[in-house]
Amino acid sequence: MANERLETLIEKVQANPKYQFISRELVSRLTEDALKKGLSGKSAVKAIRNKLHQVGGAYFRQRIDYEKPQKLVSGLPRDLKSDQVKDFCTRMMQSHASTAERLPILDHFFQTCLESIAPVTSIVDLACGMNPFAIPWMPLANRFSYHACDIYLDMVGFIREFFKHNEIEGDITACDLVIRLPQVDVQVAFLLKSIPCLEQVDKAIGDRLLDAIQAQHILVSFPVRSLGGQKKGMLDFYKNHFYDLVTGKGWKIQEFTFPTELAFLVTK
Ligand SMILES: C[S@@+](CC[C@H](N)C(=O)[O-])C[C@H]1O[C@@H](n2cnc3c(N)ncnc32)[C@H](O)[C@@H]1O
């Protein structure tokens, strides 16, 4: 009976196309939470959708129908440094607020943050959004692997096609980082601007993820303004928050401040 209630509610939440392609693991966990809080019917559906919007939907300027860009991928040259590929990648990054905000600093963001460990040979990009389209701007070795995950099945499927076309080695999967971390042994893990987002559903996730990530280095970053564009002392707030998370761990930390992002390269 409890299972039936859960299934019915999940179906109702995902009946709206906006929530249709979100990882079932995440929808199911939020639905269980709503039921535990005693919510039911329309108020439960509304609460779950609000949370899904807050952690994922809010970053998209509009819903993306991946069919059109998918067709464009097959016509692209197989050269990640070509202007045509870079134009395409820029357009894809523009569609997601988080990568759009990184575009003005893209020419030096990854070069600066990863300079001390370049050329990079393997990456896992956690809660990646459209960031895998920044690959042409990263200081990578000639041969590299790139793994990534996010909650959107359609977005990860599309990125997978881009990887296939360019013969990029790696796995792109749908995930719920609150429940599970992809198990890959890599040189660098990216956790870009995602800790505040994940903390909206699990307050202890930042500490847990930083401890659990199996990588020699973690590139962690934080936004310096809200999605609405306000600064509200966010730089100092997140700087303090980050140092609270890593104090006492004995890790080496390099700090980088950009006009739109605060980043740290953690070496375990
Ligand atoms: C602020 S955006 C950052 C995106 C990307 N890392 C970047 O820097 O451009 C937060 C990302 O976290 C993803 N996300 C939210 N909840 C998640 C979860 N439980 N597991 C995995 N990804 C999640 C969202 O879909 C969104 O792409």
The ligand as an SDF file (V2000), in Angstrom:
LIG
                    3D

 27 29  0  0  0  0  0  0  0  0999 V2000
   24.6210   25.3010   -9.8270 C   0  0  0  0  0  0  0  0  0  0  0  0
   24.4010   24.0530  -10.9940 S   0  0  0  0  0  0  0  0  0  0  0  0
   26.1040   23.6680  -11.3620 C   0  0  0  0  0  0  0  0  0  0  0  0
   26.2880   23.0080  -12.6920 C   0  0  0  0  0  0  0  0  0  0  0  0
   27.7420   22.8040  -13.1140 C   0  0  0  0  0  0  0  0  0  0  0  0
   28.4830   22.0700  -12.1240 N   0  0  0  0  0  0  0  0  0  0  0  0
   28.4090   24.1580  -13.3630 C   0  0  0  0  0  0  0  0  0  0  0  0
   29.2360   24.5820  -12.5570 O   0  0  0  0  0  0  0  0  0  0  0  0
   28.0750   24.7900  -14.3420 O   0  0  0  0  0  0  0  0  0  0  0  0
   23.9020   22.7040   -9.9940 C   0  0  0  0  0  0  0  0  0  0  0  0
   23.7210   21.3940  -10.7640 C   0  0  0  0  0  0  0  0  0  0  0  0
   23.4300   20.3570   -9.8210 O   0  0  0  0  0  0  0  0  0  0  0  0
   22.5220   19.4460  -10.4200 C   0  0  0  0  0  0  0  0  0  0  0  0
   21.9170   18.6830   -9.2950 N   0  0  0  0  0  0  0  0  0  0  0  0
   20.9820   19.1010   -8.4190 C   0  0  0  0  0  0  0  0  0  0  0  0
   20.7070   18.1400   -7.5220 N   0  0  0  0  0  0  0  0  0  0  0  0
   21.5050   17.0790   -7.8210 C   0  0  0  0  0  0  0  0  0  0  0  0
   21.6770   15.7790   -7.2590 C   0  0  0  0  0  0  0  0  0  0  0  0
   20.9820   15.3930   -6.1860 N   0  0  0  0  0  0  0  0  0  0  0  0
   22.5650   14.9270   -7.8350 N   0  0  0  0  0  0  0  0  0  0  0  0
   23.2760   15.3370   -8.9300 C   0  0  0  0  0  0  0  0  0  0  0  0
   23.1570   16.5450   -9.5040 N   0  0  0  0  0  0  0  0  0  0  0  0
   22.2860   17.4170   -8.9590 C   0  0  0  0  0  0  0  0  0  0  0  0
   21.5720   20.3600  -11.1820 C   0  0  0  0  0  0  0  0  0  0  0  0
   20.8450   19.7000  -12.1800 O   0  0  0  0  0  0  0  0  0  0  0  0
   22.5550   21.4090  -11.7470 C   0  0  0  0  0  0  0  0  0  0  0  0
   23.0220   21.0490  -13.0180 O   0  0  0  0  0  0  0  0  0  0  0  0
  1  2  1  0
  2  3  1  0
  2 10  1  0
  3  4  1  0
  4  5  1  0
  5  6  1  0
  5  7  1  0
  7  8  2  0
  7  9  1  0
 10 11  1  0
 11 12  1  0
 11 26  1  0
 12 13  1  0
 13 14  1  0
 13 24  1  0
 14 15  1  0
 14 23  1  0
 15 16  2  0
 16 17  1  0
 17 18  1  0
 17 23  2  0
 18 19  1  0
 18 20  2  0
 20 21  1  0
 21 22  2  0
 22 23  1  0
 24 25  1  0
 24 26  1  0
 26 27  1  0
M  CHG  2   2   1   9  -1
M  END
$$$$
